[in-house]
Amino acid sequence: MNLVIGIYGYILIPIQLIVGLIDEITPPIFSEKVSQELPDSLIFTLKDSGHQIHMESSEEVSDKIFKFIHKYEKNYNWICICDVSIYRPEYFKTGKEGVPMSLFQLNNTCFNKKRYGTLFLTTIQWFVMMLTNAMVIPLSIAYLFQLDVNETSIFLSNTFLLVGLFSLLQAFFGHRLPIIEGPAGIWWGVIFITYSINTQLGLNRMDIGRGMELGLIIVGFCLLCMSFTQMINKISSLFTPLVNGIFMLIMPLSMSGVLLKGILGIDPVQSYKNITLIISLMVLLFLLILTKFKRVKWIHSFSLLIGLMVGWLVYYLLGFKKSFSMEPLFTHPTFFFWGYPELNWGILSISLVTGILMLSNIAVSIQSMLIVKQSKVSKKIYENTGKVTGLSYMLSGMCGTVGLLPLASSSSVVQLSGISSRLPFILASFIMLSLGFFRGLSNLVSSIPDPVIYIVLFVLFIQLIEIGFKFFNLIEMNNNNLFIISLSLMIGIGAMYIPYTFIQQFHPIVGNIIGNGLLISIIIAISLEQSFKLLKLKHK
């Protein structure tokens, strides 16, 4: 049992559960409880089988086992197949006997250098993904708000600390999946539009920052209340595969312009010239080839990490490097970066609207990861996630950083690497958390050239579009659904091109929604899908 549970109760080897749907002795509900205790496990239900699945569906059971072995034989030395005829939830936490398990040895040694090497590289890759996702938005906001070098360093350190902390809290107490908690792109857009509108109204950068702090704190409190009253479960039911698929298409498309400008070296945060274009395109092409290079599995699995390191090295050798200071080496979190929170009704109202609509981001991030992992949604997953996200909003407000959300791009990492275990993710989160206390190290990793960061994110977002189409495979492509997809994409993408001069004519609440194509597309998709469902019920 200890071989299976590993360090601090987290799986070190893959586990598969197989259950018969019409099993009366050990009903499927017991297997679902086991799966919830072991969220990294895979569960398969055989529709026409009862308790004796190995006799009633021997070919199908054998097929599932062989596919399971083939999937993991290159990265793991052991796998586990459970018999849940005797079920005691506490056994999974204490390591007591009680759940018979079959351990299959795939290689000669249980924990050899290859196993540790895979764990190390996967941990580093997760850390790199956390880092790249945590850097782009804060650096853009630092440029927008005209922060100096010291202020930018503090702003980044606060962000790194919160990203690591809440990635850990979600992995232990929230959704319990390897999903990065990072600065949300939609909050990025809201901050840009809010800054543009409110500066026209005479507010300075500190006033806007203090208004955003209070907005995030109140949104976090509301989300906590919704989670404890289980309202979040009802709202999350609105985010069907149709809505999620639209979200997964619109979100990367809304970021594509910013990412492409960053790759080409025309991003306002850091300007490069001449040779940058050629270098960036070569690194991008190199990384795209790596993601499709499946003959050597470790190259494909760690393509993002390899691409980032190669890109960083190439830029460094050609003299494109940022200056940085290792002082001060150690620091503590800075609360109320912009000053003490202040009430601004315009900023507060758009924060509340955005916070509610961002439940779609939570639902999509979880469901996209479950699709990649081939797992099912547990009953309390949204409720638990909402509680941790509510706390993250409140602490983000108190630290003056961008609001954090589960990032849908995390599923891209698992899809590329084929490794869905939480252990490397948890170790990477600890590294990220510690980085927030060592500002000197934060400055060092922040010296990665901006085009390289944008290239890695660009490739990740390509994977998101692929996952979006996988959501559409779960629905029937009838006339109504095709109409919803087409209209939502058309209006959502079109809204991205509305000029700020037009948006500024409206009230801040309306202006922030009109200027956000992602919000508009989600509102249209949910409204149309629910309307068609009501019409269908009336006809019946």
C-alpha positions as CSV (number, residue, x, y, z in Angstrom):
1,M,0.0,0.0,0.0
2,N,2.8,2.4,0.8
3,L,4.2,1.9,-2.7
4,V,0.9,3.2,-4.1
5,I,0.3,6.2,-1.7
6,G,3.9,7.4,-1.7
7,I,4.9,10.8,-0.2
8,Y,2.3,12.6,1.9
9,G,-0.6,10.5,0.6
10,Y,-0.1,11.3,-3.1
11,I,0.1,8.8,-5.8
12,L,3.5,7.9,-7.2
13,I,2.2,5.3,-9.7
14,P,-0.9,5.3,-11.9
15,I,-4.0,3.6,-10.5
16,Q,-7.0,2.3,-12.6
17,L,-10.4,1.2,-11.2
18,I,-12.8,-1.0,-13.2
19,V,-16.4,-1.4,-12.0
20,G,-19.5,-3.1,-13.3
21,L,-22.5,-0.8,-13.7
22,I,-25.0,-3.5,-12.4
23,D,-22.8,-4.7,-9.6
24,E,-25.2,-5.1,-6.6
25,I,-22.6,-6.5,-4.2
26,T,-20.2,-3.5,-4.7
27,P,-22.3,-0.8,-6.4
28,P,-20.5,1.8,-8.6
29,I,-20.9,4.4,-5.9
30,F,-18.2,2.8,-3.9
31,S,-15.7,3.0,-6.8
32,E,-16.6,6.7,-7.2
33,K,-15.8,7.3,-3.5
34,V,-12.4,5.5,-4.0
35,S,-11.8,7.6,-7.1
36,Q,-12.5,10.8,-5.0
37,E,-10.0,9.7,-2.4
38,L,-7.5,9.1,-5.2
39,P,-8.1,11.9,-7.6
40,D,-5.2,10.9,-9.9
41,S,-6.8,7.6,-10.6
42,L,-8.7,6.5,-13.7
43,I,-12.1,4.9,-13.4
44,F,-14.0,2.8,-16.1
45,T,-17.6,1.6,-15.8
46,L,-18.6,-1.5,-17.8
47,K,-22.3,-1.1,-18.7
48,D,-23.3,-4.7,-19.0
49,S,-21.3,-6.2,-16.1
50,G,-22.0,-7.0,-12.6
51,H,-19.7,-8.1,-9.7
52,Q,-17.7,-10.7,-11.6
53,I,-16.4,-8.3,-14.3
54,H,-13.3,-10.5,-15.0
55,M,-15.7,-13.3,-16.0
56,E,-18.6,-11.4,-17.4
57,S,-16.6,-9.0,-19.6
58,S,-13.2,-10.7,-19.7
59,E,-12.2,-9.3,-23.1
60,E,-13.1,-5.8,-22.3
61,V,-11.4,-5.9,-18.9
62,S,-8.2,-7.3,-20.5
63,D,-8.4,-4.6,-23.1
64,K,-8.6,-1.9,-20.5
65,I,-5.7,-3.4,-18.5
66,F,-3.4,-3.7,-21.6
67,K,-4.2,-0.2,-22.8
68,F,-3.5,1.1,-19.3
69,I,-0.1,-0.7,-19.2
70,H,0.8,0.5,-22.7
71,K,0.0,4.1,-21.8
72,Y,2.3,4.2,-18.8
73,E,5.0,1.6,-19.4
74,K,7.6,4.2,-20.7
75,N,7.3,6.5,-17.7
76,Y,6.5,4.2,-14.8
77,N,7.9,1.0,-13.3
78,W,4.7,0.0,-11.5
79,I,1.0,0.4,-12.1
80,C,-1.9,-0.5,-9.8
81,I,-5.3,-2.0,-10.4
82,C,-7.7,-2.0,-7.5
83,D,-10.4,-4.4,-6.3
84,V,-12.9,-2.4,-4.3
85,S,-15.0,-5.3,-3.0
86,I,-14.0,-4.2,0.5
87,Y,-14.1,-0.4,0.8
88,R,-12.9,1.8,3.7
89,P,-12.1,5.4,2.8
90,E,-9.8,5.8,5.8
91,Y,-7.5,3.1,4.5
92,F,-6.4,5.3,1.7
93,K,-5.2,7.9,4.3
94,T,-3.6,5.6,6.8
95,G,-2.2,2.9,4.6
96,K,-4.0,0.1,6.4
97,E,-4.9,-3.1,4.7
98,G,-8.5,-3.5,3.4
99,V,-8.5,-2.6,-0.3
100,P,-7.0,-5.5,-2.3
101,M,-4.6,-4.1,-5.0
102,S,-2.7,-5.8,-7.8
103,L,0.7,-4.2,-8.4
104,F,2.2,-4.9,-11.8
105,Q,5.9,-4.4,-12.2
106,L,6.7,-3.1,-15.7
107,N,10.5,-2.9,-15.3
108,N,13.2,-4.4,-13.1
109,T,13.4,-1.7,-10.4
110,C,10.7,0.2,-8.6
111,F,12.3,3.5,-8.0
112,N,15.3,3.9,-10.3
113,K,17.1,6.9,-11.7
114,K,14.7,7.1,-14.7
115,R,11.7,7.5,-12.3
116,Y,13.5,10.2,-10.3
117,G,14.6,11.9,-13.6
118,T,11.0,12.0,-14.9
119,L,9.8,13.4,-11.6
120,F,12.5,16.1,-11.6
121,L,11.9,17.2,-15.2
122,T,8.2,17.2,-14.8
123,T,8.5,19.3,-11.7
124,I,10.8,21.8,-13.5
125,Q,8.4,22.0,-16.5
126,W,5.4,22.7,-14.2
127,F,7.5,25.4,-12.5
128,V,8.4,27.0,-15.8
129,M,4.7,27.0,-16.8
130,M,3.7,28.6,-13.5
131,L,6.5,31.2,-14.0
132,T,5.6,32.1,-17.6
133,N,1.9,32.4,-16.8
134,A,2.7,34.5,-13.7
135,M,5.0,37.0,-15.4
136,V,3.3,38.3,-18.6
137,I,0.3,39.9,-17.1
138,P,2.0,41.6,-14.1
139,L,4.8,42.9,-16.4
140,S,2.2,44.4,-18.7
141,I,0.3,46.0,-15.8
142,A,3.6,47.4,-14.5
143,Y,4.2,49.1,-17.8
144,L,0.6,50.4,-18.0
145,F,0.8,51.9,-14.4
146,Q,4.4,53.1,-15.1
147,L,5.9,51.3,-12.1
148,D,9.6,51.7,-11.5
149,V,12.1,48.8,-11.2
150,N,11.7,48.4,-7.4
151,E,7.9,48.6,-7.6
152,T,7.8,46.0,-10.4
153,S,10.0,43.7,-8.4
154,I,7.7,43.9,-5.4
155,F,4.6,43.4,-7.6
156,L,6.2,40.3,-9.2
157,S,7.3,38.8,-5.9
158,N,3.8,39.2,-4.5
159,T,2.3,37.5,-7.6
160,F,4.8,34.6,-7.5
161,L,4.1,33.9,-3.8
162,L,0.3,33.9,-4.3
163,V,0.5,31.7,-7.4
164,G,2.5,29.1,-5.5
165,L,0.4,29.3,-2.3
166,F,-3.0,28.9,-4.0
167,S,-1.8,26.3,-6.5
168,L,-0.9,24.3,-3.4
169,L,-4.2,25.0,-1.6
170,Q,-6.2,24.0,-4.6
171,A,-4.2,20.8,-5.0
172,F,-4.8,19.9,-1.3
173,F,-8.2,21.3,-0.5
174,G,-9.9,22.6,-3.7
175,H,-10.3,20.8,-7.0
176,R,-7.3,18.5,-6.1
177,L,-6.1,18.6,-9.7
178,P,-2.8,19.8,-11.3
179,I,-4.2,23.2,-12.4
180,I,-2.1,26.4,-12.0
181,E,-3.7,29.3,-10.1
182,G,-2.4,32.3,-12.1
183,P,-3.3,35.9,-13.0
184,A,-6.5,35.6,-15.1
185,G,-6.4,37.0,-18.6
186,I,-9.9,38.4,-18.3
187,W,-8.9,40.5,-15.2
188,W,-6.0,41.7,-17.3
189,G,-8.5,43.0,-19.9
190,V,-10.7,44.5,-17.2
191,I,-7.8,46.3,-15.6
192,F,-6.7,47.7,-19.0
193,I,-10.2,49.0,-19.9
194,T,-10.8,50.3,-16.3
195,Y,-7.5,52.2,-16.4
196,S,-8.3,53.7,-19.8
197,I,-11.8,54.8,-18.7
198,N,-10.9,56.1,-15.2
199,T,-7.9,58.0,-16.3
200,Q,-10.2,59.9,-18.6
201,L,-12.3,60.6,-15.5
202,G,-9.4,62.2,-13.7
203,L,-8.3,59.3,-11.4
204,N,-4.6,58.6,-10.9
205,R,-3.0,55.2,-11.0
206,M,-3.0,54.8,-7.2
207,D,-6.7,55.6,-7.0
208,I,-7.5,53.0,-9.6
209,G,-5.2,50.4,-7.8
210,R,-7.0,51.0,-4.5
211,G,-10.4,50.6,-6.2
212,M,-9.3,47.3,-7.7
213,E,-8.0,46.1,-4.3
214,L,-11.4,46.6,-2.7
215,G,-13.2,45.1,-5.7
216,L,-11.2,41.9,-5.5
217,I,-11.7,41.6,-1.7
218,I,-15.5,42.0,-2.0
219,V,-15.7,39.6,-5.0
220,G,-13.7,37.0,-3.0
221,F,-16.1,37.4,0.0
222,C,-19.1,36.9,-2.3
223,L,-17.6,33.8,-3.9
224,L,-17.0,32.3,-0.5
225,C,-20.6,32.9,0.4
226,M,-21.8,31.3,-2.8
227,S,-19.6,28.3,-2.2
228,F,-20.8,27.7,1.4
229,T,-24.4,28.1,0.3
230,Q,-23.8,25.7,-2.6
231,M,-25.0,28.4,-5.1
232,I,-21.8,27.8,-7.1
233,N,-22.9,24.3,-8.0
234,K,-26.1,25.6,-9.5
235,I,-24.3,28.3,-11.5
236,S,-21.6,25.9,-12.7
237,S,-24.4,23.7,-14.3
238,L,-24.8,26.5,-16.8
239,F,-21.4,25.9,-18.2
240,T,-22.1,23.0,-20.5
241,P,-19.7,21.4,-23.1
242,L,-21.1,23.9,-25.6
243,V,-20.3,27.0,-23.5
244,N,-17.0,25.5,-22.4
245,G,-15.9,24.9,-26.0
246,I,-16.8,28.5,-27.0
247,F,-14.8,29.7,-24.0
248,M,-11.7,27.6,-25.0
249,L,-11.8,29.1,-28.5
250,I,-12.4,32.7,-27.6
251,M,-9.9,32.9,-24.8
252,P,-6.8,32.0,-26.9
253,L,-8.1,34.1,-29.8
254,S,-8.5,37.1,-27.5
255,M,-4.9,36.8,-26.4
256,S,-3.4,36.0,-29.8
257,G,-2.7,39.6,-30.8
258,V,-0.8,40.3,-27.6
259,L,1.1,37.1,-27.8
260,L,2.0,37.6,-31.5
261,K,3.2,41.2,-30.8
262,G,5.4,39.8,-27.9
263,I,6.9,37.1,-30.2
264,L,7.7,39.7,-32.9
265,G,9.4,41.9,-30.3
266,I,6.9,44.8,-30.5
267,D,5.5,44.3,-27.1
268,P,5.6,47.6,-25.1
269,V,7.1,45.9,-22.0
270,Q,10.4,45.2,-23.8
271,S,11.4,46.3,-27.3
272,Y,13.8,44.4,-29.5
273,K,14.9,45.1,-33.0
274,N,15.9,43.7,-36.4
275,I,17.2,40.1,-35.7
276,T,14.6,39.5,-33.0
277,L,12.0,38.6,-35.6
278,I,14.1,35.9,-37.1
279,I,15.2,34.5,-33.8
280,S,11.7,34.4,-32.4
281,L,10.2,32.7,-35.5
282,M,13.0,30.1,-35.4
283,V,12.5,29.3,-31.7
284,L,8.7,29.1,-32.3
285,L,9.2,26.7,-35.2
286,F,11.6,24.7,-33.1
287,L,9.1,24.4,-30.2
288,L,6.2,23.5,-32.5
289,I,8.3,20.7,-34.0
290,L,9.1,19.4,-30.5
291,T,5.5,19.3,-29.5
292,K,4.8,17.0,-32.5
293,F,7.9,14.9,-32.1
294,K,6.4,11.7,-30.6
295,R,9.0,9.2,-31.5
296,V,11.1,10.0,-28.4
297,K,8.6,10.3,-25.6
298,W,10.7,12.4,-23.2
299,I,11.3,15.0,-25.9
300,H,7.6,15.3,-26.6
301,S,6.7,15.3,-22.8
302,F,9.2,18.1,-21.9
303,S,9.0,20.1,-25.2
304,L,7.9,23.3,-23.4
305,L,10.8,23.2,-21.0
306,I,13.3,22.4,-23.7
307,G,11.9,25.2,-26.0
308,L,12.2,27.7,-23.2
309,M,15.7,26.8,-22.2
310,V,16.9,26.8,-25.8
311,G,15.2,30.1,-26.6
312,W,16.7,31.7,-23.4
313,L,20.2,30.4,-24.3
314,V,20.0,31.7,-27.9
315,Y,18.9,35.2,-26.9
316,Y,21.6,35.3,-24.2
317,L,24.4,34.2,-26.6
318,L,23.3,36.9,-29.1
319,G,23.4,39.6,-26.4
320,F,19.7,40.1,-25.8
321,K,19.6,39.9,-22.1
322,K,18.0,41.9,-19.3
323,S,19.9,43.5,-16.5
324,F,18.9,42.4,-13.0
325,S,19.9,42.7,-9.4
326,M,20.1,40.0,-6.7
327,E,19.4,42.6,-4.0
328,P,17.6,42.3,-1.7
329,L,17.9,38.5,-1.7
330,F,15.1,37.9,0.9
331,T,11.9,39.8,1.3
332,H,8.4,39.4,2.9
333,P,5.0,39.9,1.2
334,T,3.9,43.5,0.8
335,F,0.3,44.2,1.7
336,F,-1.8,46.9,0.1
337,F,0.7,47.6,-2.7
338,W,-1.5,50.5,-4.0
339,G,-2.4,51.8,-0.5
340,Y,-5.4,51.1,1.6
341,P,-8.6,50.1,-0.4
342,E,-11.0,52.8,-1.5
343,L,-14.6,52.5,-2.7
344,N,-15.1,53.3,-6.4
345,W,-18.6,52.3,-7.5
346,G,-17.6,52.0,-11.1
347,I,-14.6,49.7,-10.4
348,L,-16.5,47.8,-7.8
349,S,-19.5,47.1,-10.1
350,I,-17.4,45.8,-13.0
351,S,-15.4,43.7,-10.5
352,L,-18.6,42.0,-9.2
353,V,-19.9,41.3,-12.8
354,T,-16.5,39.9,-13.8
355,G,-16.2,37.8,-10.7
356,I,-19.6,36.1,-11.3
357,L,-18.8,35.5,-15.0
358,M,-15.4,34.1,-14.1
359,L,-17.2,31.1,-12.7
360,S,-17.1,30.0,-16.3
361,N,-13.3,30.0,-16.2
362,I,-13.3,27.8,-13.1
363,A,-15.7,25.3,-14.7
364,V,-13.8,25.2,-18.0
365,S,-10.4,24.8,-16.3
366,I,-11.7,21.8,-14.3
367,Q,-13.6,20.2,-17.1
368,S,-10.8,20.6,-19.6
369,M,-8.3,18.9,-17.2
370,L,-10.8,16.1,-16.5
371,I,-11.2,15.5,-20.3
372,V,-7.4,15.3,-20.7
373,K,-7.1,13.0,-17.6
374,Q,-10.2,11.0,-18.7
375,S,-11.7,11.4,-15.2
376,K,-15.2,12.4,-13.9
377,V,-16.4,15.4,-11.9
378,S,-16.9,14.8,-8.2
379,K,-19.9,16.4,-6.5
380,K,-18.1,18.9,-4.3
381,I,-15.3,19.9,-6.7
382,Y,-16.8,23.3,-7.7
383,E,-17.8,24.1,-4.1
384,N,-14.3,23.4,-2.8
385,T,-12.7,25.2,-5.7
386,G,-14.9,28.2,-5.1
387,K,-13.9,28.4,-1.5
388,V,-10.1,28.5,-2.3
389,T,-10.7,30.9,-5.2
390,G,-12.6,33.2,-2.9
391,L,-9.7,33.3,-0.5
392,S,-7.3,33.9,-3.3
393,Y,-9.3,36.9,-4.5
394,M,-9.4,38.4,-1.0
395,L,-5.6,37.9,-0.5
396,S,-4.9,39.2,-4.0
397,G,-6.8,42.3,-3.1
398,M,-4.9,42.7,0.1
399,C,-1.6,42.3,-1.7
400,G,-2.6,44.5,-4.6
401,T,-2.0,41.9,-7.4
402,V,-4.1,40.7,-10.2
403,G,-7.0,38.3,-9.3
404,L,-6.0,34.6,-9.6
405,L,-8.0,31.8,-11.2
406,P,-7.5,28.2,-12.2
407,L,-5.8,28.5,-15.6
408,A,-7.3,26.4,-18.4
409,S,-3.8,26.3,-20.0
410,S,-2.8,23.8,-17.4
411,S,-4.6,21.0,-19.3
412,S,-2.3,21.8,-22.2
413,V,0.7,20.9,-20.1
414,V,-0.8,17.5,-19.2
415,Q,-1.9,16.9,-22.8
416,L,1.6,17.5,-24.1
417,S,3.5,15.6,-21.4
418,G,1.1,12.8,-20.9
419,I,1.8,13.0,-17.1
420,S,-1.1,13.9,-14.9
421,S,0.2,13.1,-11.5
422,R,-0.1,15.8,-8.8
423,L,3.2,15.1,-7.1
424,P,5.5,17.1,-9.6
425,F,2.8,19.9,-9.7
426,I,2.9,20.1,-5.9
427,L,6.7,20.2,-5.8
428,A,6.7,23.0,-8.4
429,S,4.1,25.0,-6.4
430,F,6.5,24.8,-3.4
431,I,9.3,26.2,-5.5
432,M,7.0,29.0,-6.8
433,L,5.9,29.8,-3.3
434,S,9.5,30.1,-2.1
435,L,10.4,32.3,-5.0
436,G,8.0,34.9,-3.7
437,F,10.2,35.2,-0.5
438,F,13.5,35.5,-2.5
439,R,13.2,38.7,-4.5
440,G,16.7,38.3,-5.9
441,L,15.8,35.0,-7.4
442,S,12.5,36.5,-8.7
443,N,14.6,39.1,-10.5
444,L,16.8,36.4,-12.0
445,V,14.0,34.4,-13.5
446,S,12.3,37.6,-14.6
447,S,15.3,38.1,-16.9
448,I,14.0,35.5,-19.3
449,P,13.6,37.4,-22.6
450,D,9.9,38.4,-23.2
451,P,9.7,36.9,-26.7
452,V,10.6,33.5,-25.3
453,I,7.8,33.7,-22.7
454,Y,5.3,34.7,-25.3
455,I,6.4,31.8,-27.6
456,V,5.8,29.3,-24.8
457,L,2.4,30.8,-24.0
458,F,1.5,30.9,-27.7
459,V,2.2,27.1,-28.1
460,L,0.1,26.5,-24.9
461,F,-2.8,28.4,-26.3
462,I,-2.7,26.4,-29.5
463,Q,-3.4,23.3,-27.3
464,L,-6.3,25.2,-25.7
465,I,-8.0,25.5,-29.1
466,E,-7.6,21.8,-29.6
467,I,-9.2,21.1,-26.3
468,G,-12.0,23.5,-27.2
469,F,-12.8,21.3,-30.2
470,K,-12.8,18.2,-28.0
471,F,-15.6,19.9,-26.0
472,F,-17.6,20.1,-29.2
473,N,-17.2,16.4,-29.7
474,L,-19.3,15.9,-26.6
475,I,-22.4,17.6,-28.1
476,E,-24.7,17.0,-31.0
477,M,-23.9,19.4,-33.8
478,N,-27.6,20.3,-34.6
479,N,-28.8,23.6,-36.1
480,N,-29.3,25.2,-32.7
481,N,-25.9,24.4,-31.4
482,L,-24.2,25.5,-34.7
483,F,-26.1,28.8,-34.5
484,I,-25.0,29.4,-30.9
485,I,-21.4,28.7,-31.7
486,S,-21.3,30.8,-34.8
487,L,-23.1,33.8,-33.3
488,S,-21.1,33.7,-30.1
489,L,-17.8,33.6,-31.9
490,M,-18.7,36.2,-34.4
491,I,-19.8,38.8,-31.9
492,G,-17.2,37.9,-29.3
493,I,-14.3,38.2,-31.8
494,G,-15.8,41.4,-33.3
495,A,-16.0,43.0,-29.8
496,M,-12.2,42.8,-29.6
497,Y,-11.9,45.3,-32.4
498,I,-14.2,48.0,-30.8
499,P,-12.1,51.1,-30.3
500,Y,-11.7,52.6,-26.7
501,T,-13.1,55.9,-27.9
502,F,-16.4,54.2,-28.5
503,I,-16.3,52.2,-25.2
504,Q,-15.6,55.4,-23.2
505,Q,-19.0,56.8,-24.1
506,F,-20.8,54.3,-21.9
507,H,-21.0,53.8,-18.1
508,P,-17.9,52.0,-16.8
509,I,-20.0,48.8,-16.1
510,V,-21.4,48.7,-19.6
511,G,-18.2,49.8,-21.2
512,N,-16.1,47.1,-19.5
513,I,-18.6,44.4,-20.8
514,I,-18.8,45.8,-24.3
515,G,-15.0,45.9,-24.7
516,N,-14.6,42.3,-23.4
517,G,-15.2,39.8,-26.2
518,L,-14.8,36.8,-23.9
519,L,-17.5,38.0,-21.5
520,I,-19.9,38.9,-24.4
521,S,-19.5,35.5,-26.1
522,I,-20.1,33.6,-22.8
523,I,-23.2,35.7,-22.0
524,I,-24.6,35.1,-25.5
525,A,-23.8,31.3,-25.4
526,I,-25.4,30.7,-22.0
527,S,-28.5,32.9,-22.8
528,L,-29.2,31.2,-26.2
529,E,-28.6,27.6,-24.9
530,Q,-30.9,28.1,-21.9
531,S,-33.5,29.8,-24.2
532,F,-33.5,26.9,-26.6
533,K,-33.9,24.4,-23.7
534,L,-36.9,26.3,-22.4
535,L,-38.5,26.4,-25.8
536,K,-38.0,22.7,-26.2
537,L,-39.6,22.0,-22.8
538,K,-42.6,24.2,-23.7
539,H,-43.1,22.3,-27.0
540,K,-43.1,19.0,-25.0
